[in-house]
C-alpha cells in the first residue's frame, strides 16, 4: 500500500499552475461576493433583496449546470474554463465601473449576478471534472482535497480583505481587484501543456447525453443518496451566506469589517477541514465523515442563527465551515471515484446542481420568510429543517455509514 502524501498532486505541473491561479482568482471572487452583499444591503436595506441577489447568482446553476456537464463531456475542458474566466473578468469590470461612477442600482447588481451565475453554471462542472486530467486517477483524491483547500483559503482571505477595503477605500476597489485577479487563472490556463487526445467514439446527441446522465444517477443508489444529502444542505443551509450583512450591521453591529470576519470564519473552518482531510488521506469510512460533517454544519448553523454574542457567532460559523467541508468533499470523492470517465462531466453537473443550484430556491424562501418574520427567525427555521432533513435521510439510508 502506498503511503498517502498530503501534497502529492502538486507534483503535476499543470495542477500546480491551476492551483496557484485559482488561489488568486477565487480570492477575488470571494471579495466580490462579500462586497456585493454589502452593496445590495446599502442600496435597499432589505433582507428580501439580499435573498433575491443570492437567487439571481445561483438560479443559473439550477437552470444551466446540466448543460454545462454535457459540454464538459463533449468539448476540451481547458478551453471552456479559459473562455469562462475571460467573460467573468469583463462582468466584474462592468460592476466595478458602475460602482466607481456612482450610477449603480440594485437592478444592475441583480442582472450582473445572474450573468455571472450563468457562466459559473458552465465552468464549475467543467472544472470539477478537469482535475482528473491534471493529476490522473492515482492522485485524484489528493487533487480534490487540495482544490478544496485553495477554494476555502480564498473563502477565508477574500471576505477579510473585502471587509478591510470596504471600510477604508470603498466598495469599488473590491470589484476592481476581482477583475485583476482573473489574470492569474487565465495566465495559468494558457501556460498549461495538455495533450489533445481525440475521442474516436461516436458522440451521442445532446438530449441522449443528458438522458444517459439521468439514468446513471437514478440507477446508482449511493450516488442518488449522496446528491440528496448535498441538496438538503444547499437548500436549507447555504442561504445563510446571503444574510450575513444583516447580522453584521443590525444584529451583531460589527459593520463592514465584521462582515468580512464573519465570512472569513466560515472560510477558516472550511480550510481547516480541508487540511484535515488532506492530512488524513484516503480515510476508509468516508460515509461516517460525511454524516458527521452534515450534522455538525446543521447544528452549528442553528446555534449561529439565534446568537447575539459576537465570539459565539464567530465560533459557530467556524464549526459550520468545518462540517460543510467534510460533507461536500467526501461526497465529491465518493461520486468521482464511482463514475465512469465518459460520464464524469454530466454527473458532476448533477453534483453542482445539488451543491449550488438548490441555493436559489433556498435564498428566495429564506429571504421571503425574513421579510415577514425577521432574519433570525427565518434562519432558525431553515437551519432546523437542514438538521431534521439530514437526520431523516441518514435514518432511512443507514448504509451510508458503511461507505
SULQUI-V286475 format. One record per residue. N is the residue number from 1. SS is DSSP state (A for helix, B for strand, O for the rest). Layout:
# SULQUI-V286475
N & SS
N & SS
This chain:
# SULQUI-V286475
1 & O
2 & O
3 & O
4 & O
5 & O
6 & O
7 & O
8 & A
9 & A
10 & A
11 & A
12 & O
13 & A
14 & A
15 & A
16 & A
17 & A
18 & A
19 & A
20 & A
21 & A
22 & A
23 & A
24 & A
25 & A
26 & A
27 & A
28 & A
29 & A
30 & A
31 & A
32 & A
33 & A
34 & A
35 & A
36 & A
37 & A
38 & A
39 & A
40 & A
41 & A
42 & A
43 & A
44 & A
45 & O
46 & O
47 & A
48 & A
49 & A
50 & A
51 & A
52 & A
53 & A
54 & A
55 & A
56 & A
57 & A
58 & A
59 & A
60 & A
61 & A
62 & A
63 & A
64 & A
65 & A
66 & A
67 & A
68 & A
69 & A
70 & A
71 & A
72 & A
73 & A
74 & A
75 & O
76 & O
77 & A
78 & A
79 & A
80 & A
81 & A
82 & A
83 & A
84 & A
85 & A
86 & A
87 & A
88 & A
89 & A
90 & A
91 & A
92 & A
93 & A
94 & A
95 & A
96 & A
97 & A
98 & A
99 & A
100 & A
101 & O
102 & O
103 & O
104 & O
105 & O
106 & A
107 & A
108 & A
109 & A
110 & A
111 & A
112 & A
113 & A
114 & A
115 & A
116 & A
117 & A
118 & A
119 & A
120 & A
121 & A
122 & A
123 & A
124 & A
125 & A
126 & A
127 & A
128 & A
129 & A
130 & A
131 & A
132 & A
133 & A
134 & A
135 & A
136 & O
137 & O
138 & O
139 & O
140 & A
141 & A
142 & A
143 & A
144 & A
145 & A
146 & A
147 & A
148 & A
149 & A
150 & A
151 & A
152 & A
153 & A
154 & A
155 & A
156 & A
157 & A
158 & A
159 & A
160 & A
161 & A
162 & A
163 & A
164 & A
165 & A
166 & A
167 & A
168 & A
169 & O
170 & O
171 & A
172 & A
173 & A
174 & A
175 & A
176 & A
177 & A
178 & A
179 & A
180 & A
181 & A
182 & A
183 & A
184 & A
185 & A
186 & A
187 & A
188 & A
189 & A
190 & A
191 & A
192 & O
193 & O
194 & O
195 & O
196 & O
197 & O
198 & O
199 & O
200 & O
201 & O
202 & O
203 & O
204 & O
205 & O
206 & A
207 & A
208 & A
209 & A
210 & A
211 & A
212 & A
213 & A
214 & A
215 & A
216 & A
217 & A
218 & A
219 & A
220 & O
221 & A
222 & A
223 & A
224 & A
225 & A
226 & A
227 & A
228 & A
229 & A
230 & A
231 & A
232 & A
233 & A
234 & A
235 & A
236 & A
237 & A
238 & A
239 & A
240 & A
241 & A
242 & A
243 & A
244 & A
245 & A
246 & A
247 & A
248 & A
249 & A
250 & A
251 & A
252 & O
253 & O
254 & O
255 & A
256 & A
257 & A
258 & A
259 & A
260 & A
261 & A
262 & A
263 & A
264 & A
265 & A
266 & A
267 & A
268 & A
269 & A
270 & A
271 & A
272 & A
273 & A
274 & A
275 & A
276 & A
277 & A
278 & A
279 & A
280 & A
281 & O
282 & O
283 & O
284 & O
285 & O
286 & A
287 & A
288 & A
289 & A
290 & A
291 & A
292 & A
293 & A
294 & A
295 & A
296 & A
297 & A
298 & A
299 & A
300 & A
301 & A
302 & A
303 & A
304 & A
305 & A
306 & A
307 & O
308 & O
309 & O
310 & A
311 & A
312 & A
313 & A
314 & A
315 & A
316 & A
317 & A
318 & A
319 & A
320 & A
321 & A
322 & A
323 & A
324 & A
325 & A
326 & A
327 & A
328 & A
329 & A
330 & A
331 & A
332 & A
333 & A
334 & A
335 & A
336 & A
337 & A
338 & A
339 & O
340 & O
341 & A
342 & A
343 & A
344 & A
345 & A
346 & A
347 & A
348 & A
349 & A
350 & A
351 & A
352 & A
353 & A
354 & A
355 & A
356 & A
357 & A
358 & O
359 & A
360 & A
361 & A
362 & A
363 & A
364 & A
365 & A
366 & A
367 & A
368 & A
369 & A
370 & A
371 & A
372 & A
373 & A
374 & O
375 & A
376 & A
377 & A
378 & A
379 & A
380 & A
381 & A
382 & A
383 & A
384 & A
385 & A
386 & A
387 & A
388 & A
389 & A
390 & A
391 & A
392 & A
393 & A
394 & A
395 & A
396 & A
397 & O
398 & A
399 & A
400 & A
401 & A
402 & A
403 & O
